[in-house]
Amino acid sequence: MKKSTIWILAIVMAIAFVGLLFIQIFYMKNIVQIRYEQFAQGVRQSLVAVSMRLEQDETRHFLEDDLRQVETSSLVEQYIGGTVGQEGIKYSFTTSTGLEADLTIKGAVNEISMLRRANAGGLAAHYRTAQDAYRNRYLYQKGLLDEVILNIISTASSRPITERADSARVASYLRAELDTLGLNVPFEFGVTNYAGTVLYKSPGFQTGPGDRDNMFVQTLFPNDANGAGSYLKVYFPTKQDYIFSSISFMVPAFAFTLILLIIFVYTIIVAFRQKKLTEMKNDFINNMTHEFKTPISSISLAAQMLNDQSVRKSPTMLQQISTVINDETKRLRFQVEKVLQMSMFDRQKSTLKLEEVDANAAIFNIVNTFKLKVEKYGGSIEANLDAMNAIVEVDEMHFTNVIFNLLDNAVKYRSEERPLHLIVSSRDLEDERIEISIADNGIGIKRDDLKKIFEKFYRVSTGNLHDVKGFGLGLAYVRKMVGELGGEISVESEFNVGTKFIIILPLSKN
């Protein structure tokens, strides 16, 4: 698949997912807004109902009190002959001898009337008849309630708010009105005056500046004559939880969409990686074909020369052809080994033949072998093997290949401006470890390439042209084998100055 096609699919799918997420978020936002408005409307309706019920209770209180006073005063004045005062019932009478006297019965008027009825059965019956008559008269007078209510309100405003709207009754009314509208949520409330002073409150009524959105206010007794009304403030501590619980069904849908988006992004990343890997493999095949073609051509040419009778008769020519065949065979074998190294990356665990090896001795032998190749390019190699304890448990063949690959890279990426100089060193570390470093004064590695040099098939390049031949497997193989041997590798490099590879391996436990 072409890269442009992948980009088009990625853009289309990205737009689709973003659009889907936008619609879901917009839908959730609208639902939350509607729930907020419904909640606020329901609470305000409940508060208005509570305020009206408190006014009705107060009106009922004054009406009943007024009825009681009218009935009692009228009965006493008409049937007992006395007048009602603050001290009790004052009764004036004249004896048969013509003496005038005043008699005051102290006590509550109702109790005196009851006592009177208990002691005078006939009078009690007459009292009940009169009571019914006056009750009917009072009911008739309710047609004049406008004037009566104005008098009630004028008198009521002077009563304490704790009597007009006690906390237990307010809490009961609030709970009943909220439950009627389906708002089964906990609340805290308080009653304040016009100055904001809290007159009384429920135990949990403690709000801060950030809780104003959850606070609802309703004026109590707004028709008071003096205008100094009280305010009922209700706070809902779990308002947010109540609102968002109604859209909990949207959370799984949003989560699944988000998971699909993550999977889509991951798929696109993998697709681009696979595309890049395919391109690298194609480059690898091209390089491999070129690397194989040269030794095969040389061997084929040497074989053709051996068919020439004149060449067979010349020992010198035979020796030269034999040398060419031998060298090209080694070169071909080396390239085949490089290809075989690639199979190491497809295994989860490499098959290693571990044995105890003296790292100093192994490195010294590699340096001596590699010295001729370095001197061929006018360079020098130096070995500073200072580690006192250098016994490591490694696969000697792979360990040798690791050091050889790093030295070979140093030669490949040498600088043309100065003679090549290599330094191979070892030193002891804490925790029973050894450090092996290979430093050169070559062209170095750019910072952008430094992060990728251990990737399979990756090769440092200039533009689209590789400076040296290769498959991009050497450093990937080195990192894998060092990891398989229980060690770690790092690199330090400065462009146009040089590069230093550092290998740390654990010492043998024996």
C-alpha positions in Angstrom: 0.0 0.0 0.0 1.3 3.4 -0.9 2.1 5.9 1.8 -0.3 8.4 0.3 -3.1 5.9 0.6 -2.3 5.2 4.2 -2.3 9.0 4.9 -5.7 9.4 3.2 -7.2 6.6 5.2 -5.7 7.9 8.4 -7.1 11.4 7.8 -10.6 10.2 6.9 -10.8 7.9 9.9 -9.4 10.6 12.2 -12.1 13.0 11.0 -14.7 10.4 11.6 -13.6 9.6 15.1 -13.2 13.3 16.0 -16.7 14.0 14.7 -18.1 11.1 16.7 -16.4 12.2 19.9 -17.6 15.8 19.3 -21.2 14.6 18.8 -21.0 12.5 22.0 -19.5 15.3 24.0 -22.0 17.8 22.7 -24.9 15.4 23.5 -23.6 14.8 27.0 -23.2 18.6 27.5 -26.8 19.2 26.5 -28.1 16.5 28.7 -26.2 17.9 31.7 -27.5 21.4 30.9 -31.1 20.2 30.7 -30.7 18.2 34.0 -29.3 21.3 35.7 -32.3 23.4 34.5 -34.8 20.7 35.6 -33.2 20.4 39.0 -33.1 24.2 39.5 -36.7 24.6 38.4 -37.8 21.7 40.7 -36.0 23.2 43.7 -37.4 26.7 43.1 -40.9 25.2 42.8 -40.4 23.3 46.0 -39.2 26.4 47.9 -42.1 28.5 46.7 -44.5 25.7 47.9 -42.7 25.6 51.3 -43.0 29.4 51.6 -46.7 29.2 50.8 -47.3 26.4 53.3 -45.6 28.5 56.0 -47.8 31.5 55.2 -50.9 29.2 55.3 -49.8 27.8 58.7 -49.4 31.3 60.1 -52.8 32.4 58.7 -54.4 29.3 60.1 -52.8 30.1 63.5 -54.2 33.6 63.7 -57.6 32.6 62.4 -58.0 29.9 65.0 -56.8 32.3 67.7 -59.2 35.0 66.6 -62.0 32.5 66.5 -61.2 31.3 70.0 -61.1 34.8 71.4 -64.4 35.9 69.7 -66.3 32.9 70.9 -65.0 33.0 74.4 -65.5 36.8 74.9 -69.0 36.8 73.5 -70.2 33.9 75.5 -68.9 35.3 78.7 -70.3 38.7 78.2 -73.8 37.4 77.2 -74.3 34.3 79.4 -72.2 35.0 82.4 -72.8 38.7 82.5 -69.1 39.5 83.0 -66.5 41.2 80.9 -63.2 39.7 79.9 -60.1 41.4 81.3 -56.4 40.7 81.7 -56.9 39.3 85.2 -59.9 37.1 84.3 -63.7 37.6 84.2 -65.2 40.6 86.0 -68.8 40.1 87.1 -71.1 42.9 88.5 -74.4 42.1 90.3 -77.1 43.5 92.7 -78.4 41.6 95.6 -82.1 41.3 96.6 -81.5 43.9 99.3 -80.2 46.4 96.8 -76.5 46.0 97.4 -74.2 46.3 94.4 -71.0 44.2 94.2 -68.2 43.3 91.8 -66.8 39.8 91.6 -63.6 39.0 89.6 -62.8 35.4 88.7 -59.1 35.1 88.0 -57.7 32.6 85.7 -57.9 31.5 82.0 -61.3 32.3 80.4 -61.6 28.8 78.8 -61.0 27.1 82.1 -63.5 29.3 84.0 -66.1 28.6 81.2 -65.5 24.9 81.5 -65.8 25.1 85.2 -69.0 27.0 84.8 -70.4 24.4 82.5 -69.5 21.6 84.8 -71.4 23.2 87.6 -74.4 24.3 85.6 -75.6 21.6 83.2 -78.4 23.8 81.8 -76.1 26.7 81.3 -73.6 24.3 79.5 -76.2 23.2 77.1 -77.2 26.8 76.4 -73.4 27.6 76.0 -73.0 25.0 73.3 -76.0 26.2 71.4 -74.6 29.7 71.6 -71.1 28.5 70.6 -72.5 26.9 67.4 -74.4 30.1 66.6 -71.3 32.2 67.0 -69.2 29.8 65.0 -71.7 30.1 62.1 -71.6 33.8 62.5 -67.8 33.8 62.3 -67.8 31.6 59.2 -70.1 34.0 57.6 -67.7 36.8 58.4 -64.8 35.1 56.5 -66.1 36.9 53.5 -64.3 39.9 54.9 -60.9 38.1 54.9 -59.0 40.7 53.0 -59.3 43.2 55.9 -58.7 40.4 58.4 -55.6 39.1 56.7 -54.0 42.6 56.5 -54.5 42.8 60.3 -53.0 39.3 60.7 -49.9 40.1 58.6 -49.3 43.3 60.5 -49.4 41.5 63.7 -47.5 38.4 62.6 -44.4 40.3 61.4 -43.5 41.1 65.0 -43.3 37.4 66.0 -39.9 35.6 66.1 -39.0 33.7 62.9 -38.3 30.6 65.0 -42.0 30.6 65.9 -43.3 31.5 62.5 -41.1 28.9 60.7 -39.5 26.4 63.1 -36.7 24.3 61.7 -38.4 20.9 62.1 -41.4 22.1 60.1 -39.3 23.7 57.4 -37.2 20.5 57.0 -40.4 18.4 56.8 -42.0 20.6 54.2 -38.8 20.7 52.2 -38.4 16.9 52.2 -42.1 16.4 51.2 -42.0 18.9 48.4 -38.7 17.6 46.9 -39.9 14.0 47.1 -43.1 15.0 45.3 -41.0 16.3 42.4 -38.7 13.2 42.4 -35.7 15.1 43.8 -34.6 12.5 46.4 -31.3 14.3 47.2 -29.9 15.3 50.6 -30.0 19.0 51.5 -28.9 21.4 54.2 -30.7 24.6 54.9 -30.5 27.8 56.9 -32.7 30.9 57.6 -31.1 34.3 57.5 -32.4 37.9 57.9 -32.1 40.7 55.3 -28.5 41.4 56.5 -27.4 37.9 55.9 -27.1 36.9 59.5 -27.9 33.2 60.0 -30.9 32.9 62.4 -30.8 29.1 62.5 -29.5 26.3 60.3 -29.2 22.6 59.9 -26.0 20.9 61.3 -24.4 20.5 57.9 -25.1 23.9 56.5 -21.6 25.2 55.8 -21.0 26.6 52.4 -18.0 28.4 50.9 -17.6 30.7 47.9 -17.4 27.7 45.5 -20.8 26.4 46.6 -22.9 29.3 45.3 -24.0 27.3 42.2 -25.5 24.7 44.6 -27.3 27.3 46.7 -31.0 28.3 46.3 -32.7 31.2 48.1 -36.4 31.8 48.7 -38.0 34.8 50.6 -40.1 33.8 53.5 -43.2 35.9 54.3 -42.6 38.4 51.5 -45.8 40.4 52.3 -44.7 41.5 55.8 -45.6 45.1 56.4 -42.2 46.2 57.7 -40.4 44.7 54.6 -37.7 43.1 56.7 -38.2 39.6 55.4 -36.3 36.4 56.1 -34.7 34.1 53.6 -34.6 30.4 53.4 -31.3 29.1 51.9 -31.0 25.5 50.8 -27.7 23.9 49.8 -27.4 20.5 48.0 -24.0 19.0 48.7 -24.5 16.1 46.3 -26.0 18.1 43.4 -23.1 17.2 41.0 -23.4 13.5 41.7 -27.1 13.6 41.2 -26.8 15.4 37.9 -24.1 13.2 36.4 -25.7 10.0 37.7 -28.4 10.6 35.1 -25.9 10.4 32.2 -23.9 7.5 33.5 -25.2 5.4 30.6 -23.1 7.6 28.3 -19.8 6.8 30.0 -19.4 3.3 28.5 -20.2 4.6 25.0 -17.6 7.4 25.3 -15.1 4.9 26.8 -15.5 2.5 23.9 -15.2 5.2 21.4 -12.0 6.4 23.1 -10.6 2.8 23.0 -11.4 2.5 19.3 -9.6 5.8 18.7 -6.5 4.6 20.6 -6.6 1.3 18.6 -6.9 3.3 15.4 -3.9 5.5 16.2 -1.9 2.5 17.2 -2.9 0.7 14.0 -1.8 3.7 11.9 1.5 3.9 13.7 2.1 0.1 13.1 1.1 0.6 9.5 3.7 3.3 9.0 6.3 1.2 10.9 5.6 -1.7 8.7 5.8 0.5 5.6 9.2 1.8 6.8 10.3 -1.7 7.6 9.3 -2.9 4.2 11.4 -0.1 2.6 14.3 -1.0 4.8 14.0 -4.7 3.8 14.0 -3.7 0.2 17.1 -1.7 0.7 18.6 -4.6 2.5 17.8 -7.0 -0.4 19.3 -4.5 -2.8 22.5 -4.1 -0.8 22.7 -7.9 -0.2 22.4 -8.6 -3.9 25.1 -6.1 -4.6 27.4 -7.5 -1.9 26.9 -11.1 -3.1 27.2 -10.2 -6.8 30.8 -9.0 -6.5 32.4 -12.1 -4.8 30.3 -14.4 -7.0 31.5 -12.6 -10.1 35.1 -12.8 -9.0 34.8 -16.6 -8.2 33.1 -17.2 -11.6 35.8 -15.3 -13.4 38.5 -17.3 -11.6 36.8 -20.5 -12.5 36.7 -19.5 -16.2 40.4 -18.7 -16.0 41.1 -22.2 -14.7 39.6 -23.6 -17.8 42.3 -21.9 -19.8 45.2 -24.3 -20.6 47.8 -21.6 -20.5 46.7 -20.5 -17.0 47.0 -24.1 -15.7 50.6 -24.3 -16.9 51.6 -21.2 -14.9 52.1 -21.9 -11.2 52.1 -18.2 -10.5 48.7 -17.7 -12.1 47.3 -20.7 -10.3 48.5 -19.3 -7.0 47.0 -15.9 -7.8 43.7 -17.4 -8.8 43.7 -19.6 -5.8 44.2 -16.5 -3.6 41.4 -14.7 -5.3 39.0 -17.6 -4.8 40.0 -18.0 -1.2 39.5 -14.3 -0.4 36.2 -14.0 -2.2 35.0 -17.2 -0.5 35.8 -15.6 2.9 34.0 -12.5 1.8 31.0 -14.4 0.7 31.0 -16.4 3.9 31.1 -13.2 5.9 28.1 -11.8 4.0 26.2 -15.1 4.5 27.0 -14.9 8.3 25.5 -11.3 8.3 22.3 -12.6 6.7 22.1 -15.4 9.2 22.5 -12.9 12.0 19.1 -11.5 11.0 17.4 -14.7 12.0 18.5 -14.0 15.6 16.0 -11.1 15.8 13.0 -13.4 15.1 13.8 -15.6 18.1 12.5 -14.7 21.5 15.6 -16.2 23.1 18.9 -17.0 21.3 20.6 -20.3 21.8 23.9 -19.5 23.5 26.7 -21.7 24.5 27.9 -20.0 27.7 31.3 -20.5 29.0 33.8 -18.6 31.2 36.0 -16.4 29.1 38.8 -14.0 30.0 37.5 -10.8 28.4 41.0 -9.2 28.5 42.6 -12.1 26.7 39.7 -12.3 24.1 39.9 -8.6 23.4 43.7 -8.7 23.1 43.5 -11.5 20.5 40.8 -9.5 18.5 42.9 -6.4 18.6 46.0 -8.2 17.3 43.9 -9.7 14.4 42.3 -6.4 13.6 45.6 -4.4 13.7 46.5 -5.3 10.1 43.2 -3.9 8.8 43.6 -0.7 10.8 47.2 -0.2 9.6 46.1 -0.8 6.0 44.2 2.5 6.2 47.2 4.3 7.9 45.7 4.1 11.4 46.6 2.7 14.8 44.8 0.7 17.5 45.6 0.9 21.2 44.5 -1.6 23.9 44.3 -0.5 27.6 43.0 -3.6 29.3 43.1 -2.4 33.0 40.4 -4.6 34.4 41.8 -6.8 37.3 38.9 -9.3 37.2 37.8 -9.9 33.6 36.3 -13.4 33.8 32.8 -13.3 32.1 30.3 -16.0 31.3 29.5 -15.4 27.6 29.2 -17.2 24.2 32.7 -16.7 22.9 31.7 -16.6 19.3 29.0 -14.0 19.7 31.2 -12.0 22.1 34.0 -12.0 19.5 31.5 -10.9 16.8 30.3 -8.0 19.0 33.8 -6.6 19.5 34.6 -7.2 15.8 31.5 -5.4 14.6 32.2 -2.3 16.7 35.8 -2.2 15.4 34.7 -2.8 11.8 32.2 0.2 12.1 35.0 2.4 13.4 37.0 1.6 10.3 34.1 2.1 8.0 33.1 5.5 9.4 36.7 6.8 9.8 37.4 10.5 9.0 39.3 11.3 5.8 40.8 14.4 7.5 42.9 12.7 10.2 44.5 9.3 10.7 42.3 6.6 12.3 43.0 6.0 16.0 41.2 3.3 18.0 41.3 2.8 21.8 40.0 -0.4 23.3 39.9 -0.5 27.1 38.5 -2.4 30.0 38.1 -1.4 33.7 36.5 -2.8 36.9 33.1 -1.5 38.1 31.2 -2.0 41.3 28.7 -4.8 41.8 30.9 -7.3 40.1 30.8 -5.8 36.6 33.3 -5.0 33.9 33.2 -2.1 31.4 34.5 -2.5 27.9 34.8 0.6 25.7 35.8 1.1 22.1 36.5 4.7 21.1 37.5 6.2 17.7 38.2 9.6 16.2 35.9 9.0 13.1 33.1 11.1 11.6 30.9 10.7 14.7 27.1 10.4 14.7 24.5 13.1 14.6 22.1 13.5 17.5 19.1 12.6 15.4 20.7 9.4 14.2 22.1 8.5 17.6 18.6 7.5 18.9 18.1 5.0 16.0 21.5 3.4 15.3 20.5 0.2 17.2 17.3 -0.3 15.2 17.3 -3.2 12.7 18.1 -2.2 9.1 18.7 1.4 10.1 21.8 2.9 8.6 23.3 6.4 9.0 23.1 8.1 5.7 23.6 11.4 4.0 20.5 12.3 2.0 19.5 9.2 0.1 23.0 8.0 -0.5 24.7 5.7 2.0 28.3 6.5 2.6 29.4 2.9 3.1 28.1 -0.5 2.2 26.2 -2.6 4.7 22.8 -4.1 5.7 22.1 -2.1 8.8 22.2 -5.2 11.0 25.6 -4.8 12.8 24.6 -2.6 15.7 21.2 -4.2 16.1 23.0 -7.5 16.4 25.4 -6.0 18.9 22.7 -4.7 21.2 20.7 -7.9 21.0 23.7 -10.1 21.9 24.8 -7.8 24.7 21.3 -8.0 26.2 21.3 -11.8 25.8 24.5 -11.9 27.7 23.0 -10.0 30.6 24.7 -6.7 29.9 23.9 -3.3 28.5 25.4 -1.0 25.8 25.4 2.7 25.4 27.0 5.2 23.0 28.6 8.6 23.2 29.3 10.6 20.1 30.0 14.0 18.8 29.7 14.8 15.1 33.1 15.2 13.4 34.9 14.3 16.6 34.4 10.6 17.3 32.3 7.9 18.8 32.6 5.8 22.0 30.7 2.5 22.6 30.4 1.3 26.2 29.6 -2.3 27.1 28.9 -3.3 30.6 28.8 -7.1 31.4 28.4 -8.9 34.7 31.4 -10.9 35.9 31.2 -14.7 36.3 29.7 -15.7 39.6 32.2 -18.6 39.8 
